[in-house]
């Protein structure tokens, strides 16, 4: 998605996933990717600090494959990122 679209149109809800600082490779699509549905570290959500004010909608769902307990930890971590 081009960032200009996010500046032009506001979204009411969306989903987020983890973003790793080291790319993974997809042989199926022959490309490197950073976004993933399984987080290894809570720091994988630090990128959200750069997008919260301008791009993230008010309603955001986590799109993760981690256990529910790990997802709740991620939720708390993200809420703390947003409150600071």
ChimeraX attribute file (.defattr): number of C-alpha atoms within 10 A of each C-alpha:
attribute: neighborCount
match mode: 1-to-1
recipient: residues
	/A:1	5
	/A:2	6
	/A:3	8
	/A:4	8
	/A:5	9
	/A:6	13
	/A:7	11
	/A:8	8
	/A:9	9
	/A:10	12
	/A:11	13
	/A:12	10
	/A:13	11
	/A:14	13
	/A:15	12
	/A:16	16
	/A:17	19
	/A:18	24
	/A:19	23
	/A:20	20
	/A:21	12
	/A:22	10
	/A:23	13
	/A:24	13
	/A:25	12
	/A:26	10
	/A:27	8
	/A:28	6
	/A:29	8
	/A:30	8
	/A:31	10
	/A:32	12
	/A:33	15
	/A:34	14
	/A:35	17
	/A:36	18
	/A:37	14
	/A:38	18
	/A:39	20
	/A:40	13
	/A:41	12
	/A:42	17
	/A:43	15
	/A:44	19
	/A:45	19
	/A:46	16
	/A:47	14
	/A:48	18
	/A:49	12
	/A:50	10
	/A:51	11
	/A:52	13
	/A:53	11
	/A:54	10
	/A:55	15
	/A:56	19
	/A:57	15
	/A:58	11
	/A:59	10
	/A:60	12
	/A:61	11
	/A:62	15
	/A:63	15
	/A:64	18
	/A:65	13
	/A:66	14
	/A:67	10
	/A:68	10
	/A:69	9
	/A:70	16
	/A:71	18
	/A:72	13
	/A:73	13
	/A:74	22
	/A:75	16
	/A:76	13
	/A:77	16
	/A:78	17
	/A:79	11
	/A:80	10
	/A:81	15
	/A:82	12
	/A:83	7
	/A:84	6
